[in-house]
Amino acid sequence: TENTILMDKQKVEKEQNSQLRNQVAYLLQLEQDQKKKIREQDSLVHTLQ
């Protein structure tokens, strides 16, 4: 029925939203790690100067 199709569509959209949220969280974590590395390298450069 049409109802079942809508429910399936909703389920798929929920799963996709969940995946996107996970990807965004992963990218944000990656960005934080990169910023931390850069800060550490900057600190090392200043120490060596």
ChimeraX attribute file (.defattr): number of C-alpha atoms within 10 A of each C-alpha:
attribute: neighborCount
match mode: 1-to-1
recipient: residues
	/A:1	5
	/A:2	7
	/A:3	8
	/A:4	9
	/A:5	10
	/A:6	11
	/A:7	11
	/A:8	12
	/A:9	12
	/A:10	12
	/A:11	12
	/A:12	12
	/A:13	12
	/A:14	12
	/A:15	12
	/A:16	12
	/A:17	12
	/A:18	12
	/A:19	12
	/A:20	12
	/A:21	12
	/A:22	12
	/A:23	12
	/A:24	12
	/A:25	12
	/A:26	12
	/A:27	12
	/A:28	12
	/A:29	12
	/A:30	12
	/A:31	12
	/A:32	12
	/A:33	12
	/A:34	12
	/A:35	12
	/A:36	12
	/A:37	12
	/A:38	12
	/A:39	12
	/A:40	12
	/A:41	12
	/A:42	12
	/A:43	11
	/A:44	11
	/A:45	10
	/A:46	9
	/A:47	8
	/A:48	7
	/A:49	5
